[in-house]
Amino acid sequence: MEKERRGAMRPLNNVQAGTLGGTLCSIWNSFDWSNMLHTALMAAIGAAVSYLVSRLLEGKRRRRRY
């Protein structure tokens, strides 16, 4: 007989699957997807600008040392 692994997931029963499905559907319906897309786009742009500025500042600091 094989031992159960610790932390192994067990299959969902019908009540758990129904509850999870209903919860996900209600959450899905409550999001304003246009705002979420705008927020994700702004986050990506902000991350890219932050990365580029840090690289530029690092380059200036290196040139100043030598």
C-alpha positions as CSV (number, residue, x, y, z in Angstrom):
1,M,0.0,0.0,0.0
2,E,1.4,3.4,-1.0
3,K,1.8,6.0,1.7
4,E,-0.1,9.3,1.2
5,R,2.3,12.1,0.5
6,R,2.1,15.1,2.8
7,G,0.5,18.0,1.2
8,A,-0.9,16.0,-1.7
9,M,-4.1,17.4,-3.1
10,R,-7.2,15.2,-3.1
11,P,-9.9,15.5,-5.7
12,L,-12.8,17.8,-5.0
13,N,-16.2,16.4,-4.2
14,N,-19.4,17.7,-5.8
15,V,-20.2,20.2,-3.0
16,Q,-16.7,21.6,-3.0
17,A,-16.5,21.9,-6.8
18,G,-19.9,23.6,-6.9
19,T,-18.9,26.1,-4.2
20,L,-15.7,26.9,-5.9
21,G,-17.4,27.3,-9.3
22,G,-20.0,29.6,-7.8
23,T,-17.4,31.7,-6.0
24,L,-15.3,32.1,-9.1
25,C,-18.3,33.0,-11.3
26,S,-19.4,35.7,-8.8
27,I,-15.8,37.1,-8.6
28,W,-15.5,37.0,-12.4
29,N,-18.7,39.0,-12.8
30,S,-17.7,41.7,-10.3
31,F,-14.5,42.8,-12.0
32,D,-14.5,45.8,-14.4
33,W,-12.2,44.3,-17.0
34,S,-11.5,47.5,-18.8
35,N,-10.1,49.0,-15.6
36,M,-8.0,45.9,-15.0
37,L,-6.6,46.0,-18.5
38,H,-5.7,49.7,-18.1
39,T,-4.1,49.0,-14.7
40,A,-2.0,46.1,-16.1
41,L,-0.9,48.3,-19.0
42,M,0.1,51.1,-16.7
43,A,2.0,48.7,-14.4
44,A,3.9,47.3,-17.4
45,I,4.8,50.7,-18.6
46,G,5.9,51.8,-15.1
47,A,8.1,48.8,-14.7
48,A,9.7,49.3,-18.1
49,V,10.4,53.0,-17.3
50,S,11.8,52.2,-13.9
51,Y,14.1,49.6,-15.3
52,L,15.4,51.9,-18.0
53,V,16.0,54.8,-15.6
54,S,17.9,52.6,-13.2
55,R,20.1,51.3,-16.1
56,L,20.7,54.9,-17.3
57,L,21.6,56.0,-13.8
58,E,23.9,53.0,-13.3
59,G,25.7,53.9,-16.5
60,K,26.2,57.5,-15.4
61,R,27.6,56.4,-12.1
62,R,30.1,54.0,-13.8
63,R,31.3,56.8,-16.1
64,R,31.7,59.2,-13.1
65,R,34.0,56.7,-11.2
66,Y,36.6,56.4,-13.9
